Amino acid sequence: MKRTLAALFGASLVAAFGAAPPASADLVTTCVGEGGAVTVPNDLVVPAGQSCTLDGTTIQGNVTVRAGADLVGTGVTIEGNTIVQGDAYLDLTDSSVGGNLANRAGYGVYLDYSSVQRYTGTGDNADTFLSALGTTFVGKVSATSGAFQLEGSQAGRAVEVSNAYYADLIDSVVVGQVSLDGAAYGSLVCGSEIDGDASFTDNAYGVQLGAGGPLGGCDLGSSVWGGDVDVSGTTGDVQVSDNIIRGNLSGEGNDPAPVASDNRVRGELLGQFAEAPAANAPRFGTHSMRTAQAVRAEVDTAREVRVVEAQEAAEAAGPADLG
């Protein structure tokens, strides 16, 4: 059952991801129902519209969650790649994906204290999401739509997000560059470490780098930026506070002009940041903050709804035949 963010703003979300097909169509295990601590020596597929829950399972091949299907796993090891197709849902806790995780127009992907080689979210689906808590991405993380949040997580290379619903980095580390562009409800970075350059371009609603701002409160301390930081083209409030920036802080075309305070910038203040006072009082109102926080709470609601549905459907289907 496909849901839209509009319905979840009123109701819930949808996600879209994907990857490569199984290595061999002749060597595929189908999962419908509940699976336990066994080893699947080939590819695993959750058929369209079905639900599979796994606990302690090892899959030595690739995993495909077909359109409208659900895969909820705890303590799962996937040695190959994982594909999440249209309106499909993937929820992994204390698990690992040895290959790439690709989301093609799925309902969403939720990762809780897990590890993934590389994540790619593609497709023109504004209602998808990636929500990662305490998760390690060995390589690059990229997405071209949907809601995006890394919390307490690490990306071993760049993070690139464009045309998202929102894009947030909270208490996270990125060992590379960051670009968070074109987010409808803005971008928030708080208590994080970004080792490379960072750019925030053409974000609506606002950009918040630091503890206070239009997108909510954060008490995680300073963010540290290893390179240049540029915030440009924002249609909404920009608040840059309590940051350590080893490069330049620059920005152009933000309307209204940005607010900056309590930053340590080792490079230069350029563009609108050179023109602004060193410290300004925030001018955003409670209405904008309340709306932004409500938008970000939608992912939690969407996850809860889909997990319950998946678990109930898998339980009703009974034990999965995993061989």
C-alpha distance (Angstrom), angle and dihedral (degrees) to the residues before:
residue distance angle dihedral
M1 . . .
K2 3.77 . .
R3 3.79 119.7 .
T4 3.76 129.4 -170.6
L5 3.78 130.4 -144.6
A6 3.76 88.0 -119.6
A7 3.79 88.4 58.4
L8 3.79 91.4 46.2
F9 3.77 93.2 48.5
G10 3.23 63.5 67.3
A11 3.85 97.4 17.6
S12 3.86 130.5 -21.0
L13 3.86 153.4 -35.6
V14 3.77 142.7 -98.7
A15 3.82 130.3 -144.9
A16 3.77 137.7 -152.3
F17 3.78 125.0 -161.9
G18 3.78 139.3 138.9
A19 3.81 152.4 168.6
A20 3.77 143.3 177.6
P21 3.83 122.2 -37.5
P22 3.80 121.1 -106.7
A23 3.78 114.5 -69.7
S24 3.80 94.1 -117.1
A25 3.78 128.3 17.3
D26 3.82 87.7 -153.5
L27 3.79 93.1 60.0
V28 3.78 105.6 54.6
T29 3.79 131.2 129.0
T30 3.79 116.3 -154.5
C31 3.80 118.2 -143.6
V32 3.80 121.0 -156.8
G33 3.79 116.0 153.6
E34 3.80 130.3 2.6
G35 3.82 124.5 -17.9
G36 3.80 129.9 -172.6
A37 3.80 142.2 -166.6
V38 3.80 100.3 -36.1
T39 3.80 133.8 120.8
V40 3.79 118.3 -115.2
P41 3.84 105.1 -157.0
N42 3.80 95.6 -159.1
D43 3.80 142.4 26.0
L44 3.79 121.2 -39.6
V45 3.80 126.2 -147.3
V46 3.79 130.5 -171.0
P47 3.84 103.6 -153.7
A48 3.79 121.4 -125.5
G49 3.78 112.9 -74.3
Q50 3.83 94.5 5.7
S51 3.81 132.3 113.9
C52 3.80 130.4 -132.5
T53 3.81 128.6 -177.4
L54 3.80 120.6 -168.3
D55 3.80 131.3 -168.3
G56 3.80 119.1 -171.9
T57 3.81 93.6 -15.9
T58 3.81 123.7 153.9
I59 3.82 118.8 -152.0
Q60 3.79 113.2 -167.5
G61 3.80 94.4 -167.8
N62 3.80 137.0 40.1
V63 3.81 126.8 -54.1
T64 3.80 126.0 -139.6
V65 3.80 122.5 -171.5
R66 3.77 102.8 -163.5
A67 3.80 127.7 -145.4
G68 3.79 113.5 -53.3
A69 3.83 93.2 -0.1
D70 3.81 129.8 126.9
L71 3.79 131.9 -140.1
V72 3.81 117.1 -175.0
G73 3.80 115.7 177.6
T74 3.81 140.8 175.5
G75 3.79 122.2 -168.5
V76 3.81 90.8 0.4
T77 3.81 124.0 158.4
I78 3.80 117.1 -156.8
E79 3.79 110.6 -175.3
G80 3.81 96.2 -172.3
N81 3.81 136.3 39.8
T82 3.79 126.8 -54.3
I83 3.82 126.6 -143.0
V84 3.79 124.9 -166.0
Q85 3.81 111.9 -165.5
G86 3.81 132.3 -160.3
D87 3.83 114.6 -41.0
A88 3.83 89.6 -6.9
Y89 3.80 121.6 134.0
L90 3.82 131.8 -144.5
D91 3.82 122.5 -169.4
L92 3.82 118.6 176.3
T93 3.81 128.8 177.5
D94 3.83 124.5 -175.5
S95 3.79 87.8 -8.2
S96 3.80 139.5 126.3
V97 3.79 136.6 -140.1
G98 3.80 109.1 -160.1
G99 3.79 92.7 -166.0
N100 3.80 134.9 35.9
L101 3.80 125.4 -49.6
A102 3.80 113.1 -143.4
N103 3.79 124.6 -173.0
R104 3.81 117.3 -160.4
A105 3.78 110.9 -177.6
G106 3.78 94.5 -44.5
Y107 3.79 127.7 157.6
G108 3.78 89.5 -108.7
V109 3.79 150.3 -63.2
Y110 3.79 123.5 -118.1
L111 3.83 119.8 -173.5
D112 3.80 121.2 -173.2
Y113 3.83 117.7 -173.1
S114 3.76 91.9 -29.0
S115 3.80 137.6 128.5
V116 3.81 131.5 -125.1
Q117 3.79 132.0 179.4
R118 3.80 96.0 -139.8
Y119 3.80 135.7 -16.8
T120 3.81 125.8 -146.5
G121 3.77 124.7 177.6
T122 3.80 113.9 -169.0
G123 3.77 138.7 164.8
D124 3.77 134.0 70.1
N125 3.79 98.7 -81.5
A126 3.78 116.0 129.9
D127 3.80 91.2 -173.9
T128 3.80 100.8 62.0
F129 3.80 124.6 102.5
L130 3.77 144.8 -161.7
S131 3.78 113.8 -159.6
A132 3.81 114.8 176.7
L133 3.80 124.6 -179.8
G134 3.81 120.8 -174.8
T135 3.80 90.4 -14.8
T136 3.81 130.1 146.8
F137 3.81 121.4 -142.7
V138 3.79 109.9 -167.0
G139 3.79 93.8 -161.3
K140 3.78 140.1 15.7
V141 3.80 124.9 -26.7
S142 3.79 117.6 -153.1
A143 3.80 137.9 164.4
T144 3.78 134.6 173.2
S145 3.81 101.3 -163.0
G146 3.78 145.3 3.6
A147 3.80 133.4 49.5
F148 3.81 115.7 -38.4
Q149 3.79 129.5 -168.1
L150 3.79 134.4 161.2
E151 3.80 114.7 -173.3
G152 3.79 123.9 178.7
S153 3.80 86.8 -10.5
Q154 3.80 139.1 126.0
A155 3.79 132.5 -138.5
G156 3.80 115.0 -161.5
R157 3.79 92.8 -154.3
A158 3.79 137.6 11.4
V159 3.81 127.4 -26.4
E160 3.81 113.2 -145.6
V161 3.80 121.8 177.5
S162 3.80 126.2 168.9
N163 3.81 134.6 177.9
A164 3.79 92.4 3.6
Y165 3.78 128.1 159.5
Y166 3.80 84.3 -122.8
A167 3.82 134.9 -25.9
D168 3.82 121.5 -149.4
L169 3.81 136.2 174.7
I170 3.79 113.4 -167.5
D171 3.82 124.6 177.8
S172 3.80 88.7 -20.2
V173 3.81 139.4 133.1
V174 3.80 126.0 -135.6
V175 3.81 115.1 -169.5
G176 3.78 93.1 -157.9
Q177 3.79 142.8 16.4
V178 3.79 127.1 -27.1
S179 3.79 128.6 -151.4
L180 3.80 118.7 175.8
D181 3.80 107.1 175.6
G182 3.78 138.8 167.9
A183 3.82 98.8 8.1
A184 3.81 112.9 168.0
Y185 3.82 92.6 -147.5
G186 3.77 97.3 30.8
S187 3.79 136.8 -115.2
L188 3.80 131.3 -76.4
V189 3.82 126.3 -165.1
C190 3.78 117.4 179.9
G191 3.82 135.3 165.5
S192 3.80 91.6 -7.1
E193 3.80 140.7 130.5
I194 3.80 120.2 -131.8
D195 3.80 112.3 -175.9
G196 3.81 98.3 -169.4
D197 3.80 137.3 41.4
A198 3.81 118.3 -56.9
S199 3.80 131.6 -152.0
F200 3.80 131.8 -173.3
T201 3.81 110.7 -172.6
D202 3.81 133.4 176.5
N203 3.79 96.5 -9.9
A204 3.78 116.5 163.3
Y205 3.78 123.9 -143.2
G206 3.81 96.2 21.3
V207 3.79 151.9 -55.6
Q208 3.78 121.3 -118.8
L209 3.80 120.6 -170.7
G210 3.77 105.5 176.3
A211 3.77 145.1 10.9
G212 3.78 103.1 -40.2
G213 3.76 134.3 32.4
P214 3.79 147.7 99.2
L215 3.82 94.7 -49.1
G216 3.81 102.0 54.8
G217 3.79 144.9 -76.7
C218 3.82 126.4 -59.4
D219 3.82 128.3 -177.4
L220 3.83 99.0 -175.4
G221 3.80 97.2 110.1
S222 3.78 131.3 -120.4
S223 3.77 125.9 -12.3
V224 3.80 115.2 -134.8
W225 3.81 120.1 -143.6
G226 3.80 118.3 -166.1
G227 3.81 96.5 -163.8
D228 3.80 141.1 15.2
V229 3.81 122.4 -35.3
D230 3.80 120.3 -152.1
V231 3.81 125.6 -177.4
S232 3.80 112.9 -177.4
G233 3.78 141.6 157.5
T234 3.80 96.0 18.1
T235 3.80 116.5 161.9
G236 3.78 96.9 -157.9
D237 3.78 139.7 34.0
V238 3.80 119.9 -35.3
Q239 3.81 117.4 -159.0
V240 3.82 120.1 -179.3
S241 3.80 111.6 178.7
D242 3.80 140.9 153.0
N243 3.82 96.2 9.1
I244 3.79 133.3 142.2
I245 3.82 107.2 -144.0
R246 3.80 117.9 -176.1
G247 3.82 93.4 -170.8
N248 3.80 133.3 36.3
L249 3.81 127.8 -47.9
S250 3.80 109.6 -143.6
G251 3.77 142.0 159.8
E252 3.79 143.5 164.5
G253 3.78 135.9 -173.4
N254 3.81 97.9 20.5
D255 3.81 111.9 149.5
P256 2.97 112.8 -132.2
A257 3.79 100.0 26.5
P258 3.82 114.9 -102.5
V259 3.79 127.8 -94.8
A260 3.82 117.0 -135.1
S261 3.80 128.7 -178.5
D262 3.82 142.4 157.6
N263 3.82 94.4 9.9
R264 3.79 127.5 143.4
V265 3.79 106.9 -145.7
R266 3.79 116.1 -178.1
G267 3.80 93.8 -174.0
E268 3.79 127.5 46.9
L269 3.79 134.1 -57.8
L270 3.79 105.3 -125.9
G271 3.81 137.5 -176.3
Q272 3.78 114.6 -10.8
F273 3.80 91.8 -2.6
A274 3.81 90.1 60.2
E275 3.78 90.2 50.3
A276 3.80 97.2 47.0
P277 3.82 123.4 84.0
A278 3.80 115.3 -96.7
A279 3.80 89.8 -111.3
N280 3.77 129.5 22.2
A281 3.77 133.1 175.6
P282 3.83 112.9 -110.9
R283 3.79 112.0 -103.4
F284 3.79 101.2 -168.7
G285 3.79 117.8 115.5
T286 3.80 134.9 -131.6
H287 3.79 91.8 -106.8
S288 3.82 94.2 63.7
M289 3.81 93.1 44.1
R290 3.81 93.2 48.6
T291 3.80 91.6 50.0
A292 3.82 93.3 48.3
Q293 3.79 92.6 50.6
A294 3.80 91.0 49.0
V295 3.79 91.0 52.3
R296 3.81 91.4 52.0
A297 3.80 92.0 49.0
E298 3.80 90.4 60.7
V299 3.81 93.5 79.6
D300 3.81 91.8 58.7
T301 3.79 90.1 51.1
A302 3.80 92.0 46.8
R303 3.80 91.8 51.3
E304 3.79 93.7 48.8
V305 3.80 92.2 50.4
R306 3.79 95.2 49.2
V307 3.83 96.3 42.4
V308 3.80 92.3 53.2
E309 3.80 91.3 48.0
A310 3.81 91.8 48.3
Q311 3.80 94.8 47.9
E312 3.77 93.1 47.8
A313 3.82 92.2 48.6
A314 3.83 92.8 47.6
E315 3.79 92.0 48.4
A316 3.79 90.6 50.3
A317 3.83 90.3 51.0
G318 3.83 91.5 53.1
P319 3.83 128.3 -149.9
A320 3.80 114.6 -0.8
D321 3.79 117.0 -126.1
L322 3.80 100.6 -123.8
G323 3.79 94.8 159.0
